[in-house]
Amino acid sequence: MKAALTAALCLALCACSEPPPNEEAPPPEPQAAAPAEQHTELRDAMQAPLDKARAVEAEQEQRDADRDQALEDAGG
């Protein structure tokens, strides 16, 4: 009985495995081969706030430098 159950289980597992690949079929084309300039809306939407933050940070650093220089010139 155990041998029949083991054989049935082995056959069931073999039936669930994928068939071997077909040697005659050409391989699928890679999807990442699309030009980089297409579909940049998401990247641009994510990059815009970062660019804005970098610009604000640069302005803040310049104001801090100007304030520090004014304090230094005033003798403090």
DALINHU-V92719 format. One record per backbone hydrogen bond with DSSP energy under -1.0 kcal/mol. NH is the residue of the N-H (numbers start at 0). CO is the residue of the C=O. E is the energy in kcal/mol with one decimal. If there is no record, write none. Layout:
nh: (NH:NH)
co: (CO:CO)
e: (E:E)
//
This chain:
nh: (4:5:6:7:8:9:10:11:12:13:14:37:43:44:45:46:47:50:51:52:53:54:55:56:57:58:59:60:61:62:63:64:65:66:67:68:69:70:71:72:73:75)
co: (0:1:2:3:4:5:6:7:8:9:10:34:39:40:41:42:43:46:47:48:49:50:51:52:53:54:55:56:57:58:59:60:61:62:63:64:65:66:67:68:69:70)
e: (-2.3:-2.6:-2.5:-2.4:-2.3:-2.5:-2.3:-2.2:-2.2:-2.3:-1.9:-1.2:-2.9:-2.4:-2.0:-2.2:-2.0:-2.5:-2.3:-2.3:-2.1:-2.0:-2.3:-2.4:-2.1:-2.1:-2.5:-2.4:-2.0:-2.5:-2.5:-2.3:-2.6:-2.6:-2.7:-2.3:-2.4:-2.5:-2.3:-2.6:-1.7:-2.6)
//
